[in-house]
Amino acid sequence: MTAPLLVGRVATHGDNAPTLGALTALARAAEAAGLDALILDDGPPPPPGRQGRFESTTLAAALAAATEHIGLIVSPLPADQAPYHVARIIASLDHLGRGRTGWLAGTADAHGRTAELIDVARGLWDSFDDDAYVHDRAEGLYWRPETIHRLDHHGRHFDVAGPLNIARPPQGHPVVAVHGPGLAAHADLVLLDDAGHLPAVRSAAPDAKVLVPLPEHTDARRLPTTSGADGLTVALTGADDPFLTTTAPALRRSAAPRTAKATLRARLALPRPASRYAAATA
């Protein structure tokens, strides 16, 4: 039996929002239990007078410094963020985490804005070729100019020239996750509320990984074979959550051992994408 992918969902908001210490302990416990990634859900803005929450990209940077292997998937960035800023923040996190970053881009919208945002971000991540930076002090050459590419995107919602002012991320493209079937064709990782939409997602995105929630009182070892999903999402309450202390370790022991992977893409068995400019420059 192959172990299913396991991704924890962590709420960083609410009346009893956890402290940074508690979230760090949870992340380390999830890593020790063998989870592949955590989704850092910073939720809606709190009402006046209520306790705030950690912004997910800032939290991801802190947790990346406190962990070694587990992937960190950040919440959708505010809708008014420009694609350039979104791409730069996510690329920076991927460098800080040495290839462990995922971006939950959101859900489908009627006007196609999120789909275009994903496409623009991926184009900006290809701004520099993988071998662009040479750091040649003797020649006084920091990067090779011919390996930099302008995007010059002109779409329905965005006009973005580029290039991005950061090296190509370690994963090539950080993992793009979406919620629901509407954006499956644009995603690497699809989060479903149940397995009902699984056939449509498999048709639209045969190479994407699909996760469904672990229902209460369900044996985690049986769900992947009955649902056809690649793995599970599990809401976690803290470092002492029973799923982390009991269920996940038992599930890992009952499955074929998995070799530790360096990047989130590798953990999810997703290929590292080539740059869209690779064929032109080969």
C-alpha positions in Angstrom: 0.0 0.0 0.0 1.3 3.5 -0.9 0.8 6.1 1.8 -1.7 8.8 0.8 -0.6 12.4 0.8 -1.4 14.1 4.1 -1.9 17.8 4.3 -2.9 19.6 7.5 -5.1 22.7 7.7 -4.2 25.2 10.4 -6.4 28.0 11.4 -4.4 31.0 12.5 -7.4 33.1 13.4 -10.4 33.1 15.7 -11.3 33.9 19.3 -8.5 31.7 20.5 -5.9 32.4 17.8 -2.8 30.4 18.5 0.5 32.0 19.4 3.6 31.8 17.2 5.0 29.3 19.7 1.9 27.1 19.5 2.0 27.2 15.7 5.7 26.4 15.6 5.1 23.4 17.9 2.3 22.2 15.6 4.4 22.5 12.5 7.2 20.5 14.1 4.8 17.9 15.3 3.2 17.6 11.8 6.7 17.3 10.3 7.6 14.5 12.8 4.3 12.7 12.1 5.2 12.6 8.4 2.7 15.1 7.0 3.6 16.4 3.5 2.4 20.0 4.0 0.4 22.5 6.1 -2.2 24.9 4.7 -1.9 28.1 6.7 -5.4 29.5 6.7 -5.4 33.1 8.0 -9.2 33.4 7.4 -11.2 36.6 7.0 -10.3 39.9 8.7 -11.3 39.9 12.4 -14.1 42.2 13.5 -13.2 45.3 15.5 -12.1 44.5 19.0 -11.4 40.8 18.3 -8.0 39.2 18.4 -6.1 39.4 15.1 -4.4 36.6 13.2 -1.0 35.9 11.6 -0.8 36.8 7.9 0.0 33.5 6.2 3.0 34.5 4.2 4.7 36.1 7.2 3.9 33.0 9.2 5.2 30.8 6.5 8.6 32.6 6.6 8.8 32.0 10.4 7.8 28.4 10.1 10.2 27.7 7.3 13.0 28.7 9.6 11.7 26.4 12.3 11.2 23.2 10.1 13.2 21.2 7.6 11.0 19.2 5.3 7.3 19.9 5.6 5.6 22.0 2.8 4.0 25.3 3.7 0.9 26.4 1.6 -0.1 30.0 2.1 -3.7 31.4 1.9 -4.9 33.5 -1.0 -3.3 36.9 -1.0 -5.6 39.9 -0.9 -7.6 40.5 -4.1 -6.1 43.9 -4.6 -2.5 42.6 -4.7 -0.9 43.1 -8.0 0.3 39.9 -9.8 3.9 41.1 -9.7 3.8 41.4 -5.9 2.0 38.0 -5.5 4.7 36.3 -7.7 7.5 38.0 -5.8 6.2 37.1 -2.4 5.6 33.5 -3.3 9.0 33.2 -5.1 10.8 34.7 -2.0 9.1 32.2 0.3 10.2 29.3 -2.0 13.8 30.5 -1.8 13.5 31.0 2.0 12.1 27.5 2.5 14.4 25.8 -0.1 11.6 24.7 -2.3 8.8 24.0 0.2 6.2 26.7 -0.7 2.7 26.3 -2.0 0.2 29.0 -2.9 -3.5 28.5 -2.4 -4.7 30.8 -5.2 -8.3 30.6 -4.3 -11.5 29.5 -6.1 -12.9 30.1 -9.6 -14.6 33.4 -10.2 -17.0 34.4 -12.9 -14.6 36.7 -14.7 -11.6 34.5 -14.9 -9.4 36.8 -12.8 -7.9 34.1 -10.6 -7.0 31.9 -13.6 -5.3 34.9 -15.3 -3.5 35.7 -12.0 -2.1 32.1 -11.9 -0.9 32.3 -15.5 0.8 35.7 -14.9 2.5 34.5 -11.7 3.9 31.4 -13.5 5.1 33.6 -16.4 6.9 35.9 -13.9 8.5 33.0 -12.1 10.1 32.2 -15.5 11.7 35.7 -15.8 15.2 34.3 -15.2 16.5 31.0 -16.6 17.7 28.5 -14.0 21.3 29.2 -14.8 21.0 33.0 -15.1 22.9 33.8 -11.9 26.7 33.1 -12.3 28.2 35.3 -9.5 31.5 35.5 -11.4 33.5 38.0 -9.4 36.5 37.6 -11.7 34.5 38.7 -14.7 32.4 41.1 -12.8 29.3 39.2 -14.0 26.3 38.7 -11.6 23.9 37.3 -14.1 23.9 36.7 -17.8 21.7 39.3 -19.6 20.5 36.9 -22.3 18.8 34.7 -19.6 16.4 37.4 -18.5 12.9 37.5 -20.1 10.1 40.1 -20.2 6.6 38.7 -19.8 4.7 41.5 -21.6 1.4 40.1 -20.6 -1.7 42.0 -21.8 -4.9 40.3 -20.6 -8.5 41.0 -19.6 -7.5 41.9 -16.0 -3.8 42.5 -16.0 -1.0 44.2 -18.0 2.3 43.1 -16.6 5.6 43.8 -18.3 8.1 42.0 -16.0 10.7 40.7 -15.5 10.4 39.7 -11.9 13.4 40.9 -9.9 14.2 37.6 -8.2 15.9 34.3 -9.4 13.7 31.5 -10.6 12.2 29.6 -7.6 13.8 26.4 -6.5 10.7 24.5 -7.6 10.6 26.3 -10.9 7.0 27.2 -10.1 5.9 26.9 -6.4 3.0 24.5 -6.1 -0.3 26.2 -7.1 -3.3 24.9 -5.1 -7.0 25.7 -5.7 -10.1 25.1 -3.8 -12.9 23.4 -5.8 -13.1 22.0 -9.3 -13.5 25.3 -11.2 -9.8 26.0 -11.5 -8.5 22.5 -11.6 -7.0 22.9 -15.1 -4.8 25.7 -13.8 -3.6 23.9 -10.6 -1.0 21.4 -9.4 -3.0 20.6 -6.3 -6.9 20.6 -6.1 -8.7 20.7 -2.7 -12.2 19.3 -2.8 -14.9 19.4 -0.2 -15.8 15.8 -1.1 -15.1 13.2 -3.8 -18.1 14.0 -5.8 -16.2 16.3 -8.2 -13.3 13.9 -8.6 -14.2 12.5 -12.1 -14.5 16.1 -13.5 -11.2 17.1 -11.9 -9.4 14.0 -13.2 -10.7 14.9 -16.7 -9.7 18.5 -16.6 -6.4 18.1 -14.8 -5.1 14.5 -15.1 -1.7 15.4 -13.7 -2.9 17.3 -10.7 -3.0 15.8 -7.2 -6.4 15.8 -5.6 -7.1 15.9 -1.9 -10.4 15.4 0.0 -11.1 16.0 3.7 -10.9 13.2 6.2 -14.4 12.7 7.5 -14.9 12.4 11.2 -14.8 8.8 12.6 -13.4 7.5 9.3 -10.4 5.2 9.2 -7.7 7.2 7.2 -6.2 4.0 5.9 -9.4 3.1 3.9 -10.4 6.5 2.5 -7.8 6.8 -0.4 -8.8 3.5 -1.9 -12.5 4.2 -1.7 -12.5 7.8 -2.8 -9.9 7.7 -5.6 -8.2 10.8 -4.2 -4.5 11.1 -3.9 -4.7 12.0 -0.2 -6.4 13.8 2.6 -6.7 17.2 4.2 -7.1 17.2 8.0 -8.0 20.1 10.3 -5.5 20.3 13.1 -6.0 21.8 16.5 -2.5 21.8 17.9 0.7 19.8 18.4 -1.2 17.3 20.6 -3.9 16.7 18.0 -4.7 12.9 18.0 -4.2 12.8 14.2 -0.6 13.8 14.7 0.1 11.7 17.7 -1.7 8.5 16.7 -3.4 8.3 13.3 -0.7 9.7 11.0 2.2 7.6 12.5 0.1 4.5 12.3 -0.9 5.2 8.7 2.8 5.8 7.7 3.8 2.5 9.4 1.1 0.5 7.5 2.2 1.8 4.1 5.3 1.4 2.0 8.1 3.6 3.3 8.6 6.9 1.4 11.9 8.5 0.8 12.3 12.0 2.2 11.9 14.5 -0.5 13.7 17.9 -0.7 10.9 20.0 -2.2 7.1 20.2 -1.9 6.8 19.2 -5.6 8.8 16.1 -5.0 6.8 15.2 -1.9 3.6 15.5 -4.0 5.2 13.6 -6.9 4.8 16.6 -9.2 7.4 17.3 -11.9 9.5 20.5 -11.8 8.2 22.5 -14.8 10.6 23.7 -17.4 10.7 27.4 -18.1 8.4 28.6 -20.9 11.5 30.1 -22.5 13.6 26.9 -22.4 12.8 25.7 -25.9 13.5 29.2 -27.4 16.9 29.4 -25.6 18.0 25.8 -26.1 
